[in-house]
Amino acid sequence: MNSMKNKIAVVVSDYYKDITDGLLTGIKSNLNENFDVDFYRVIGAWEIIYKINSLSQDYDKFIAVGAIVKGKTDHYEYISSAVTNGLINLTINKSIYISNCVLNVHNIQDAIERSNNDTKNKGAESAKAINNLFY
């Protein structure tokens, strides 16, 4: 696994592209420059799990980026729980590290605040977490 030492895959959901682009800005401006970073885009948060699983032969470090916003149905609860559990299961079963930057918010304004604000940008926090573990 030494060939993977400095490689990271960032898997990004485009469902709320304005939000995830803001998170990516935070990641890119805070991630240690010694990492070799590849970016992969998927349609929604649910697809992040599949993509990370399919890339786990080539990477052992990931950043999962997405946003799940509560609506008028129970969909939010199911997807939030399933994505979180899926990421945890991949971490344990594949022996990989996943920095979770999938926002679970009650409204779009919460997502905007967590993706655009320099002091509250969860992408920046996610990058700092992975830096702290590996550099």
Secondary structure, 3 states (H helix, E strand, C coil): CHHHCCEEEEEEECCCHHHHHHHHHHHHHHCCCCCEEEEEEECCHHHHHHHHHHHCCCCCEEEEEEEEECCCCCHHHHHHHHHHHHHHHHHHHHCCEEEEEEEEECCHHHHHHHHHCCCCCHHHHHHHHHHHHHC
